[in-house]
Amino acid sequence: MAKAADDMPPGAAVADSGDWARAIRQRRKSLLQRLGLAVALALIFSPVLGWPLSLGWVVGYFAVQLLDLWIFTPITAGKTDRLSGARRVASWISLVLNAAFFCSLSIALWLIGGPAGGVCAILLLAGAAIYALGNASSSGSVMLLTASWPLLLLAMTPVFMATEGATSSMLTVAAFCAGAFVTFCLSTWRRMNRAHQSERAARVEAQAKRLEAEQILAGRSAFLAAIGHDLRTPISAILTGAAELENGASDAAARSQALLITDASLMMKAMLDDLLDHAKLDAGHMTVDHVDFNLRSLLTQTMRLWRGPIRGKGLKLRVEGAASIPAAVRGDPLRVRQILNNLVSNAMKFTGTGSITLRLEAWSEEPGGHAVLITVEDTGPGMTDDQLDRLFTPFDQTLSGVSALHGGTGLGLAISRQLAELMGGRLTVRSSPGTGTSFTLSLFLLQAQRAEAAPTTLDRESRDAVARALPDRMPGSTVRNPSGHSPAMETTSSPARVEPVAHQDPEGVLDDSEADEGRPMRVLVVDDHDINRRALQLILQPLGCDIATAADGLTAVSICEQTAFDLIFMDVRMPEMDGREATRRIRAGGGPNAGVPIIAVTADTAPDDIAACTEAGMTYFVSKPITPPMLLGAVTHVMTLAQADEVAEAEPVAA
């Protein structure tokens, strides 16, 4: 409630309950100061007033403070900003009593100490007035109740001086000085109050602007996420169409044009990924994972992927210090791989001749982890000091014509440095003209919590590597049906339309599973974008698959209740019913597709998104934009696993 009071508009009345509550809380913070000052004053004035009077005054003042503390507990505890009833009246009396009891010491000094005591009394009252004004700068009512006594007694200074025999001229001077001091105190409080209101108004305005900025950032992030998701759809179609054009090209010129389209699409995808990562980092929405993984395998797989392109450019690839790298560690393998890919890609881009060296170093470091240094060194032209100063600036590719020569947005290195810092590490660079460039990623990775680190098979690079390692499937090839269901079908391209076709078995000697051996694989493609459905069909048709399609999850669930499939491709983001909910219903329904492999097709590849797909029952996933090798690799992967499970279940029966 105190925060709500702070956000009051500047035009609120001075006596507003929020101002009152703030002033009371401000007084509460100085309670120990008041008690300590009272003890000190009693000790100092005891030679003048005597020990009995000084001690009695201290005890009485402490009692008033305890009463004050009890009365204002609901406000100081933050339970309310307004007192009511008898407690409200008691709060006024308590404030007046508090000030009166403190100022009563000045009367005793005048009466007992004479003129010298009067001087001390004037100083004491002036200090009390200033203290009261300072602790009630936001509330006029609190100021009047606490400052009225010291100001009133100061105004009575000529009266006390008259009792001591002061001349009329001295009384006039004293009256003028007392009036000037009271006027000064009131004008000072007025300025303090205005300054306080201005500060509060500025704070409210800053808070409003901060909220507005946060809303703008959130809106921009949501906009970029939506645009990124939608852009992956046409990029997938372009990549698929380019691959088909390349496969059907009749001459080298046609293949070259198809490759140009592919390269441009991959560049567009890379730029889109960088823009989305940069937006997440800029908005503070990027997170890092903490899982067990094999660092040696990650480095080996990544450099194996780069070995061909590096050699194809005529460069040498060297790896040094691999033996020092620990195997099982805990961290974020996806981000480590992303940084390493950015560094190697950057080295390839700017190195015309020579070599690219991956230098590795690691050592044990407490508590329970490893310090790891990963250095990517090239023999490129190097950089000047001015270039190094601007190297990690986003979108800065203007220097020396970098954008014109090499393309890109200049986000890769900026993202890499931010990711390194997000993981608690650093990314540094050393370079000079003519000596090449060296980037060093330093990380602290904890020891893995399990003896055998979890494999990193769900990252994009590993899937592509698996796809390239698998043998090409020829058109018309068949796949054994792991589900064991017999109805065959043929489909049209219209969504969700499935028509059964009977098997011809005139002799009647084949059982259902034998009849399934030579039939085409039945696939259901579920996606709300027609262009995505057509792209997947284009990739799968050369395999001789029977393909059915559905435009949303609800339709897919209805189809799966009636027709058996060998494989289902399920988009995650769809209207009516998303892919994860559709998968859960298919799995829980007990129908003919309850155990069929379901591959998620999604643009959301964060660890949380992947985990959500797995929890929903999805078998595997491919990320958008989709390439034919990626899709075919996923098909072969899940069908191979399904066949292996089928064989494992059959072996005990045969025994």
N, C-alpha and C positions, 0 to 999 in steps of 0.2 A: 504494500500500500504506500510505502514511502516512495517507491519508484513512480507510482501513479501521481503522487503529489509533485514530484520533480518535473513531471511533464505538463503541469498546469499552464495555461496560456498566460502571457505576461500581463494581460489586462485584468487579472483576477484581483479581488479586493485584498488589501493588506492583511485584514483580520481573518482571512480565509483559514479554514481548519487545517489545510495542508501547510500553510505558513506557520501557524501556531505549532503544529506538531514538529516541524523542522527545527524551530527555535527551541522547543523543549528538549529534543534529542541532542541539539548542540550543547545546551546547558548540561545535560547528563554526562557528556563526554568530559566535561571539566570538573566533575564532582571531586575527584581526588585532589585537584589543584585547590579547590575551595577549602577542603578540610585541612590540607597541609598549610595553607596560608593562615587559617584561623589559629592553628597551634603555634605557628611562628609569631603571630601578632600577640597572642596571650603571653608568650615567653618574653617578648621584647618589651611590652608595656607593663608587665608585672611589677617592676620596680616603682612605676608611677601609680598604678591602680591598686597594687597589692595582690598577693596570691589568692585570697578567697574570691575577690571579684573577678580576677582573670580566669581562675579555674571554673567558677560558676558560669561565666560567659561562654567558655569553650564547650562545657557540657550542654548548655542550652542551645548553642549553635549546632552541635552534632545532632541533638534531638530534632531540631527543625529540619535538618537535612534528611534524617530518616523518614520524617513525615512527608517531606517533598518526594522522596524516592518511592514511597508506597503509593501516594496519590497518582503519580505520573507513570506507574508501572505499565498500564495498558498501552500508553503511547510509546514509551522507551522500548518495550518488548515488540513493537511493530504490530500489535493486534488491532489497533484502531488509530485514526487521526483525529477523532473527536470524542470528548468526554461529555457525559450528559447527567442531568439531575444533580444530586447532592455532591457527587464527585467533581462536577464541573465548577460548582461554587467553591468547593474546598480547594480546587486548584488555583483559583484567583487569590483566595485568602493565603494559601501557602506561598505564592510568589511574593505577595506584599509582606508577609511575615518574615520570609527569608531575607529580603532586602532591609526591612526595618531592624531585625535583630543584628545584622552585620553592622548597620550604620549606628546602632545604639552605642557602640564603642566610642564613636566620635563625641557623643554627648558627655560620656564619662570623662573623656580626655579634656574637654572644655571645663567641666565642673571641678575636676580634681587637679588637673595639670596646669591650669592657668593659661596665660598667653602662650607659653611654650607648648603646652598640650594642645592649644587651639591650632597652632601651626601644624602639628602632627595630624589633628583631626581634619583640617582642610585637605592635606595631602591624601589622607585615607579616603575621604569622600570623593575626591577627584579620581582616584584610581578605581573606586567602586563604580562610579558613573561610567567611566570609559569601558570597564569590564562588562557592565550591563548592556551598553550600547553594542559592543562587539558581539555579544552572544544572542542578541535579538535583532540582528540586521534584517531579517526577513519578516518580522512580525511586529506591527505597531503596538498591538495590545500587550504582548509580552514586554516590549520596551517600556511602555508606560507603567506597568505593574512593578518592574524590577528597577528602573532608573529613577522613578519619581522620588523615592526616599533620599538617595544621595544628592539629587539635584535640589530638592526642597531644603535639605539641611545646609547645602552650600549657599542657597539664597538667604538663609537665616544667619549667615556669618556676621553681618553687621549687628544683629541682636546680641549674639554671644560676645562680640567685641564691646558692645555698650555696657554689658555687665562687668566687664573688666576695666571700665573707665576710659575707653578710647574717645578721642576728640571727635567733634562733628565732621571735620574735614577728613579724618581717617575713615569714619563711617561711610562718608560719601564715596570715597575711593574704593572701599571694600564692597559697597553695594554695586558700584559700576563694574568692578572686576568679576563679582559673582554673576551678575547678569550677563556679562560678555561670555563667561565660561559656559553658562547654561545655554545661551544662544548658539555658541560654537558647537556644543555637544549635539543639540537638536539638528543643526544644519549638517553636521557630519553624518549623523544617522540617516538623514534624508538622502544624502549622496550615496552612502553605503547601500541603502535600500534600492535606489535606482540602479546602482551598479549590479546589485544582486539580481534584480529583475531583468536587466539587460543580459547578464550572464546566463540566466535561466532561459530567456528567450533564444539566445544563441545556441544553448545546449539542445533545446527542443527543435530548433531549425536544423542543427547538425544531425540530430537523431532522425528527423524526417528525411533529410537528404541521404543519410546512410541506408535507411530502409528503402528509399527509392532506388539507390544504387544497387542494393542487394536484389531488389525486384527486377531491375534491368538486367543484372548479371544472370539471375535465375531464368528470366525470359530468354536471354540470348543463348544460355546453355540449352534450354529446352528447344529453342528454335534450331540450333545447330544439330542437336541430337535427332530431331525430326527430319531435317534436311539431309543429314548424313544417312539416316536409315532409308529415306526415299531415293537418294542418289545411288545407293548400292544396287537398286533394282535395274536401272538402265545400264550401269557399268557391268553387271552380271550378264545382261543380254548382249552387250557389245563384245565382251570377252568370249562368250559362247559362239556368237555369230562369226567372230574372227577365227576361232579355232576350226569351225566347220569350213570356212572359206579356205583356210590353209590346208586342211585335209583334202579338199576337193579341187585344189589349184592344179591347173594343167601345165603350167610353166613356172619358171623361176620368178618372172615379174609378178605374177598373181600371188605367189607365196610371199614375196617381199612386201607387197601391199597389205596382205593379211597380217604379217608380222608387225608392220607399222601400226596398224589399228590396235593390235594386242599391246604393243609397247606403250602407246598413248593411253590406253585404258589402264594399264598397270601404273603408269605415272599418275593418272588422275586418282586412282585408288590410294596410292601412297600419300598424295597431297591431302586427300580427304581425311585419311587416318591421322595425319599430323595436325590438321586443323582441329579435329575433334579432341585429340589429346591435349593440344595447347589450350583449348577452351576449358577443358576439365581442370587442368592445372591452374589456369588463371582464376577460375571460380573457386578453387580449393576443394573440388569434388573428387580429385584423383586420390586413390588409396593404393597402398601396397599390401601384398599378401604375405603371409608367414607360413610356409609349408616346407616339408622336407623334400629335398631333391638332390640329384647327383650332379654336382658342379662339373666334374670331369666329363660326364656324358654330354652335358649341355654344351660345353666348349667344343668337344669333339664333333658333335652333330652340326653345330653352327658353322665351324670352319670347313667341314666337309661340304656343306652347301655352297660355300663361297669359293672353294678350291677351283671348280670348273670355270666360273666367270673370271676369276683372277688370272688363271692360266690362259684363258681365251683372249685376254687383253695383252698377253705377252709378258706378264709380270710373274715374279717368283713369290711363293708364299712360304714363310718360315715361321715355325713355332718353337719357342724356347722356354724352358723351365716348366714344362707340363708335369713333370714328376713331383713338383712341390705342391701341386694343387690338391686339396682334400677332396674326398669323394662325397660323403654324406654331410650336407649342410642344411641350414634352415634359413629361408628368405623368400624372395619373390623371383622365381626363375623366368617368368614372362618379362619382367622389367629388365632383368640382367641381360636377357637375350636381345631385347629391344635396343638397349644402349649399345651392345656389342655390334649388332647389325648396322646401327647408325654410324658407328665409328669406322667399321670396315668399308661400308658403302662410301663414306666420305673420303677415305684413303684411296679407294679405287677411282673415284671421280677425278681427283686432282693429281694422280700419279700416272705419268705417261710411260716412263721406263724405270726399270729397277725392281724393287721388291716391296712387299708389305710384310711386316714382322709382327707376330703376336707374342709378346713377352709376358710371361706369367711368373708371379712370385706370391708366396703365402707362408705364413708362420702362425703358430698357436699364440693366442692372446687371451688373457683373462678378461672377463669371467666366462669361461666355457665356450670359446668361439675361435674364429680364425680371422686374421687380417689378410685380405686378398688384394693384390695389385694386378690389374689387367691393363697392359699397355699395348696400343696399336700404333705402330711406327711405320712411316712411309718414306719414300725417297723422292717426294714431289718437290715443287719449287719452293716450299716454305712460305712463311708469312712475315710481313713487317709488323712493327709494334702497333701501328694504327689498325691494321687488320686484326691483330690479336685482341685489341680493345673492343672491337665491334663483333667479335666472332660469335658470341652467345646471345646477340641481340635478335629477337624474333623478326622475321620478314626482311632482314637486312642482307640482301643478295646483290646490292648495287655496286659494291666495291670491285673495281677491276673488271667489270663486265661479267661477274660470276653468273648472274641470271641468264644472260644471253648465251654464254658458253655451255653452261651445265644444267640450267633449269632449276626448278625447286623453289620453295618458299623461304628457305633459311630457317626452318623450324626444327630440323632434326637435332642439331647440336644444342639448341636452347632447351628442347624437351629432354634431351639426355641429361643435361646438367641438373634440371629440376627433378627428374626422376632419381638421380643419384642422391641429391639432397633429401628427397622424400624417404629414401632408404637409409638415411643416416650416413651417407658416404660423400665423396667429392669427385668431381671430374675436372682435371686440370690439363693444361696444354703447354708444350714447349716447342718453339719454332723460331727460325730466323731465315732470311732469304738465302736460298741455295743449299740449305742443309736438311730439308724435309721437315716433317711435323710429327710430333709424338703426343698422343692423348693417353692419359693415365686415369683409369677408374679405380678408386680406392674404396673398399667396402669392408665392413665388419659383419661376418656371417656367423650365426650361432651354430653350435654342433647340432646335428640332427637328433631329434628325440627318439628315433627308432634306429635299430641297427642297420636296416636296409632302407635307404631313402626311397620315397615314392617316385615312380617313373613319371616323366614329363611327356606323355604321349598326346596330350590334347592341344598342344600349341600348333600354330599354323605351319611353322617350318617343318616340324616332324611329320605332319600329315602330308605335306608336299613331298617330303623325302620318301615316305612309304609309297605314295602314288607313283613316283618315278621308278621305284624298285620293283613294282608289280608288273607282271607281263601284260601286254596289251590284250584286250578282249576283242575278238573278231566279231563282226556283225553276224547275227544268227546263232551265236554261241548260247548255250543253255546253262542254267544254274539249278542245282538240286533244291527242291522246295523243303526248307527246314520245318515248315509248319505242319506238313503232312496232310493238308486239305486238298481235295481233288478238283473242285469246280474250276474249269478254265473260263476265260472270258475274253472279249474284245471290246474296245472302248472307242468312242469318238472323242474329239477334242473339246466337246462341250463339258462344262464342269459337272461333276457328280453323276454323269450318265454311265451306267454299267449294264451290259447285256451279256448273259451267259451263253456259252457255246458248248454243245455236248461233244464228248470224246467219241470217236469212231473206233469201236473195238468189237468187230463182228464175231470174233471167235470167243470172246468173253473169258479169255485166259489170263488177262492182266488184272491184278488187284489195284486198288486206288494208288498206292505208293509207287508201284511200277509204272502205272500210266502217267504219273507225274514226272518220271525221270527225264523224258525228252521234251517236255513242253516249255514254252517261253516263261520267263520270270514275270510274275504279276506285280506291278508297282502302282501305288497310289501317291499322287502328287497333290499336296494341299497347300495352297497359297492364295491370298486375296488379290494379288496382282496377276493379271492375265499374262503379262510379259514374262514374269518369273515362271509360270507354269509352262509356257511355250519354250523357254530356255532349257528347263529341265527335260522336257520331252525331246528337244533337239539333241541333247547329249545322250539320252537313254535309248532313243530309237535305233541307233546302229547296233545295239546289243540284242535287238529282236525282242524287246520287252513288250508286254501288254500293259499299256499305261492308262490309268483312270485318273481323273482330276476332280478336285473339290475346291470351292472358292472360300470356304470358311470352316472353322472347327466343328460347328454344329452339323453341317452337312457331312463332314468326314466321319463323325461318330455314327451317323445314320447309315452311311454306306458300309462301314466296318461291321455293323450288326448283321448285314445280309451277305456280304461277299468276302471271301478269304483272299489275302494278299501275301506275297513273299517279303515285301519291303514297303515301308511308308516313309515318304519325305514330308515333314511337317514344319511349316512356317511357324514362328513363335508369335509374332505380332499380327493378329487378325481381328476383324470386327466380329460381333456376335459371340464368339468364343475363341480365346487364344489357343495357341498350340499346346501349351502345357496342360491346360484344363482338358482339352480334347484327348491328350495322351492319357491323363489320369482316368478318364471315363472309359477309354478303350481297354486299358489294363484292368480296370475294376469290373467291367461288364461281363467278363467270362465268355465273350463271343469268339468267333473264329480267328480274331486277330489279337487276342489278349497277350500272346507270347511272341508276336511278330516283331522283328527289329524296326524301330522308329528312329529315323535320323532327323535331328533338329536342323532347320535351315534358318539362320539368324544373323543379324548384323550386330547383336549384342554379345560380345565375347569376353566380357569381364568375368573374373573368377566367380563372383556371386551369381551372374546370369547362367554360367555353365553349371554351377552347383544346383540351381533351381531347375534346369532342364533334367539333370540326372535324378533329382528327387522326384520329379514328375513321372519318371519311368522311361525317359528317352535313352536309347542305346548309345548314340553317338551324335556328333554334330559337325556341320560344315558351316563356315562363315561366309557371309556375303561380302563382296561379290564372288560368285562361284566360277571356278574354272573347270573345264572338263577333266584334267588330271586329278584335281581335288575331289570332284564328285565320284569319278570312277574308282579312285583309291578308297573312298569311304564305302562305296558299294561292296567292293571286293573284301574290304576289311571286315565289315559286319557279317557278310554272308559266310566268310571263312570261319569267323568265330561261331556262327550259328551251326555250321556243319561240324565243327569240332565238338560243340556241346552235344549234338545229336549222336555222334560216334561214342562220346564218353558215356552217354546214357544207355546206348545199345550194347556195349561190351559186357557189362555184368550179366545181361540177359543171355547172351550167347554162351557165356561160361557155364 
